[in-house]
Amino acid sequence: MSVLARWMARRLWFAMLWLMRRPVIKRARRGFPLLLPKSFQQRAWESVKRQDRLARRYGLPILIGMMTLLLGSIFVTAAFMGTLKLYEQVR
């Protein structure tokens, strides 16, 4: 299941990075600090850069973990529903 989760996470990560490179998103990210008062603009830009560094470092591993949890949840739900269906048929 980990291989499937890793594959799904990598595809999702690629799609997110592709979207972040689109011109509309780039303009929105650059323009956001300009909406704030002058006293907050520098701190806002530093915050955006800090979040980007955090996302580059930990984003894919977190996404792999989330996909693993999602697939595990689907598997457990399917097993429970299958067991319940078998129990009802026997009963």
DAJO-V694353 format. One record per pair of residues at least 6 apart in sequence whose C-alpha atoms are under 8 Angstrom apart, sorted by the first residue. I is the first residue (numbers start at 1). J is the second residue. If there is no record, write none. Layout:
((I,J) (I,J))
This chain:
((1,68) (1,71) (1,72) (2,68) (5,64) (5,65) (5,67) (5,68) (5,71) (6,64) (6,67) (6,68) (8,64) (8,67) (9,60) (9,63) (9,64) (9,67) (10,60) (10,64) (13,60) (13,63) (19,25) (20,26) (33,40) (33,41) (33,42) (33,44) (33,45) (34,41))
